Amino acid sequence: MTMPQFSIQVLKVGEMPEVPSCGVRAMQDLGKWEAFCYTMLVARAEGLTVVVNTGFPDDVSRPRRFWQDWQPRCVLHRPDEMRVERQLKRIGVNPDEVDHLIINPLGPYSTGKIELFTKATIHIGRTEWIDFQAPPPGFPSQPRDVILPPHIERWLFENWSRVRLLEDEDEVCPGVRVFSVGAHHKGSLAVAFSTARGTVIYTDAMFTYENFENNVPIGFCRNVDEFHLAVQRLRKQADILLPAFDVKLFDRHRDGVVVP
């Protein structure tokens, strides 16, 4: 069977004009600030559409308040043109026609509009799901309603027949596979796509290109050893790496188009 060759486009679904640089690169640039963004990915091959992440919910007041309580300068911006529905419409994608939806990791920037995708198989890493539902005792984490809005969690359970919990090294569909990288979340994944330009890998384990290219751990790192192991594997397997939060994605790839 011929392997599908996907086109790849990254879409911006939110941004913070200022975040602490040491939160992006651990123990680097203390006292400095920089821009940060939130993205989703659309991959299309003949007769097949795969989306990674669904952006923020309609009402972003809860995650915005949570982040500003942590650091007042971290102000989430989600203008109307970054709403998921508008971004998908702009590039000609109907959520009802998406075949596979991958959520990685669980967070307010990835889970907010899952209910738009009424026919897709919904893929969530098994480790990530278990860690959300049953975290280790005393382990600090974001509030549940920030990570997964209650109405979205209810919707998932009501549509559980369409949810698939991914294992390490799973194939989502021909031409799309995942493998565990950890580092950011215990269950963080790398999502690899077959394309005409080689293997494109999108992951939250690298916040920016600098994390990957300079081997500098991400600031919000759950496991530094996992980060370094992820870098080693990504260097071997990624022809094109896409860090999920880097504003420079849109400098390197005009309008987020990675593979036309």
C-alpha positions as CSV (number, residue, x, y, z in Angstrom):
1,M,0.0,0.0,0.0
2,T,1.3,3.4,-0.9
3,M,1.9,5.6,2.1
4,P,-0.2,8.8,2.1
5,Q,1.8,12.0,1.7
6,F,0.3,14.8,3.8
7,S,0.3,18.5,3.4
8,I,0.9,20.3,6.7
9,Q,-0.3,23.7,7.9
10,V,0.0,25.1,11.4
11,L,-2.6,27.6,12.7
12,K,-2.2,30.1,15.5
13,V,-5.1,29.9,18.0
14,G,-3.8,32.2,20.8
15,E,-0.8,34.1,21.9
16,M,0.9,35.8,24.9
17,P,2.9,38.9,24.0
18,E,5.0,38.3,27.1
19,V,6.1,35.2,29.0
20,P,9.2,34.8,31.2
21,S,12.0,33.6,29.0
22,C,13.1,31.2,31.8
23,G,9.7,29.5,31.4
24,V,10.6,28.8,27.8
25,R,14.3,27.8,28.3
26,A,15.1,26.5,31.8
27,M,17.4,28.8,33.7
28,Q,18.1,30.9,30.7
29,D,17.7,34.7,30.2
30,L,16.5,35.3,33.7
31,G,14.5,38.5,34.0
32,K,13.8,38.6,30.2
33,W,10.4,38.3,28.5
34,E,9.4,37.1,25.0
35,A,6.4,36.2,22.9
36,F,4.7,32.8,23.0
37,C,1.9,31.3,20.9
38,Y,-0.5,28.4,20.9
39,T,-1.0,26.4,17.7
40,M,-3.0,23.6,16.1
41,L,-2.0,21.5,13.1
42,V,-4.0,20.4,10.0
43,A,-2.7,17.6,7.8
44,R,-4.4,16.6,4.6
45,A,-3.9,13.8,2.1
46,E,-6.2,12.5,-0.6
47,G,-9.5,11.6,1.2
48,L,-8.0,12.0,4.7
49,T,-7.8,14.9,7.1
50,V,-6.1,14.8,10.5
51,V,-6.1,17.7,13.1
52,V,-3.9,18.0,16.1
53,N,-5.5,20.0,18.9
54,T,-8.6,22.3,18.9
55,G,-7.5,25.5,20.5
56,F,-9.3,27.4,23.4
57,P,-12.9,27.3,24.4
58,D,-15.2,30.1,23.4
59,D,-14.9,31.7,26.8
60,V,-11.2,32.1,27.6
61,S,-11.7,34.0,30.9
62,R,-10.9,31.0,33.1
63,P,-7.5,30.1,31.6
64,R,-6.7,33.8,31.2
65,R,-7.4,34.4,34.9
66,F,-5.5,31.3,35.9
67,W,-2.3,32.4,34.1
68,Q,-2.6,36.0,35.2
69,D,-3.0,34.9,38.8
70,W,0.3,33.1,38.3
71,Q,2.0,36.1,36.6
72,P,0.1,39.3,35.8
73,R,2.2,40.0,32.7
74,C,1.2,36.7,31.1
75,V,-2.0,37.9,29.3
76,L,-3.7,35.5,26.9
77,H,-4.9,37.0,23.7
78,R,-7.3,35.1,21.5
79,P,-8.8,37.6,19.0
80,D,-11.7,36.5,16.9
81,E,-9.5,35.7,13.9
82,M,-7.7,33.1,16.0
83,R,-10.9,31.2,16.9
84,V,-10.7,27.7,15.7
85,E,-13.8,27.9,13.5
86,R,-12.5,30.9,11.7
87,Q,-9.0,29.5,11.2
88,L,-10.4,26.2,9.8
89,K,-12.8,28.0,7.5
90,R,-10.0,30.2,6.3
91,I,-8.1,27.2,5.0
92,G,-11.1,25.3,3.7
93,V,-11.5,22.7,6.4
94,N,-15.0,21.6,7.6
95,P,-14.7,20.1,11.2
96,D,-17.5,17.6,10.3
97,E,-15.2,16.2,7.6
98,V,-12.1,15.6,9.8
99,D,-11.3,11.9,10.1
100,H,-8.9,11.9,13.0
101,L,-8.4,14.4,15.9
102,I,-5.3,14.1,18.1
103,I,-5.3,15.9,21.4
104,N,-1.7,16.3,22.7
105,P,-1.3,17.3,25.5
106,L,-4.4,17.9,27.5
107,G,-4.6,21.6,28.2
108,P,-6.8,24.6,27.7
109,Y,-5.2,25.3,24.3
110,S,-5.8,21.8,23.0
111,T,-9.2,20.7,24.3
112,G,-11.4,23.8,24.0
113,K,-13.4,22.9,20.8
114,I,-13.3,19.1,20.7
115,E,-17.1,19.1,20.2
116,L,-16.7,20.7,16.8
117,F,-15.4,17.5,15.3
118,T,-18.6,15.5,15.2
119,K,-17.4,12.5,13.1
120,A,-13.7,12.3,13.9
121,T,-12.0,9.5,15.9
122,I,-10.6,11.3,18.9
123,H,-7.1,10.2,19.9
124,I,-5.7,10.9,23.4
125,G,-2.6,9.4,24.8
126,R,-3.4,6.8,27.4
127,T,-0.6,8.0,29.8
128,E,-1.9,11.5,29.5
129,W,-5.5,10.6,30.1
130,I,-4.6,8.5,33.2
131,D,-2.3,11.2,34.5
132,F,-5.2,13.7,34.2
133,Q,-7.8,11.5,35.8
134,A,-5.5,10.0,38.6
135,P,-2.5,12.2,39.2
136,P,0.1,11.2,41.8
137,P,-1.0,12.3,45.3
138,G,0.2,15.8,46.1
139,F,1.5,16.4,42.6
140,P,0.9,20.1,41.6
141,S,-1.1,20.5,38.5
142,Q,-3.4,23.0,36.8
143,P,-7.1,23.0,37.9
144,R,-9.2,20.3,36.1
145,D,-11.6,22.9,34.7
146,V,-8.7,24.8,33.1
147,I,-7.1,21.7,31.5
148,L,-10.5,20.3,30.3
149,P,-13.6,22.4,30.5
150,P,-16.4,20.5,32.3
151,H,-18.7,20.7,29.3
152,I,-16.0,19.2,27.1
153,E,-15.3,16.4,29.6
154,R,-19.0,15.6,29.6
155,W,-19.1,15.6,25.8
156,L,-16.2,13.2,25.7
157,F,-17.9,10.7,28.0
158,E,-21.1,11.0,26.0
159,N,-19.2,10.2,22.8
160,W,-16.7,7.8,24.3
161,S,-17.3,5.3,21.5
162,R,-15.3,7.6,19.2
163,V,-12.4,8.0,21.7
164,R,-9.2,6.0,21.2
165,L,-6.5,6.0,23.9
166,L,-3.1,5.9,22.2
167,E,-0.2,3.7,23.3
168,D,3.4,4.5,22.7
169,E,4.5,3.9,19.1
170,D,0.9,3.7,17.9
171,E,-0.3,4.4,14.3
172,V,-3.2,6.8,14.1
173,C,-3.8,6.1,10.5
174,P,-1.5,5.3,7.5
175,G,1.1,8.0,7.4
176,V,0.6,9.3,10.9
177,R,2.2,7.8,14.0
178,V,2.9,8.9,17.6
179,F,5.6,8.1,20.1
180,S,6.0,9.1,23.7
181,V,8.5,11.9,24.6
182,G,7.3,13.2,28.0
183,A,9.3,16.2,29.2
184,H,6.4,18.7,29.2
185,H,3.7,16.4,30.4
186,K,4.1,12.8,31.6
187,G,2.1,11.8,28.6
188,S,3.4,14.2,25.9
189,L,3.7,12.8,22.5
190,A,5.4,13.5,19.2
191,V,3.1,13.3,16.2
192,A,4.9,12.2,13.0
193,F,3.5,12.7,9.5
194,S,4.7,11.3,6.2
195,T,5.1,14.1,3.6
196,A,6.8,14.8,0.3
197,R,9.5,16.6,2.3
198,G,10.1,13.7,4.6
199,T,8.9,13.2,8.2
200,V,7.3,16.2,9.8
201,I,7.1,16.0,13.6
202,Y,4.9,18.3,15.8
203,T,5.4,18.2,19.6
204,D,4.8,20.1,22.8
205,A,8.0,18.6,24.3
206,M,9.9,21.4,22.5
207,F,8.5,24.9,23.1
208,T,10.7,26.6,20.6
209,Y,13.4,25.8,18.0
210,E,16.0,27.0,20.5
211,N,15.1,24.2,22.9
212,F,15.7,21.6,20.1
213,E,18.6,23.2,18.3
214,N,20.6,24.3,21.4
215,N,19.6,21.3,23.6
216,V,18.1,23.6,26.3
217,P,15.3,22.1,28.4
218,I,11.9,23.7,28.3
219,G,11.2,25.9,31.4
220,F,8.0,24.0,32.4
221,C,9.7,20.6,32.3
222,R,8.3,17.6,34.2
223,N,11.3,15.4,33.4
224,V,14.6,16.8,32.1
225,D,16.0,13.3,31.3
226,E,13.0,12.7,29.0
227,F,13.7,16.1,27.3
228,H,17.2,15.1,26.4
229,L,16.1,11.7,25.2
230,A,13.4,13.3,23.1
231,V,16.0,15.7,21.5
232,Q,18.2,12.7,20.5
233,R,15.3,10.8,18.9
234,L,13.8,13.9,17.1
235,R,17.2,14.7,15.6
236,K,17.3,11.2,14.1
237,Q,13.7,11.0,12.9
238,A,12.5,14.6,12.1
239,D,13.2,16.0,8.7
240,I,11.2,19.0,9.8
241,L,10.5,19.7,13.5
242,L,7.5,21.9,14.6
243,P,7.7,23.1,18.2
244,A,4.1,23.7,19.3
245,F,4.5,27.2,20.9
246,D,7.1,29.0,18.8
247,V,6.1,32.3,17.2
248,K,9.0,31.7,14.8
249,L,7.0,28.9,13.2
250,F,5.3,31.6,11.1
251,D,8.6,33.2,10.1
252,R,10.0,30.0,8.9
253,H,6.8,28.8,7.3
254,R,4.7,31.6,5.6
255,D,1.1,31.5,6.9
256,G,2.1,28.3,8.7
257,V,2.3,26.3,5.5
258,V,5.0,23.7,6.2
259,V,4.3,21.3,3.3
260,P,2.0,22.6,0.6
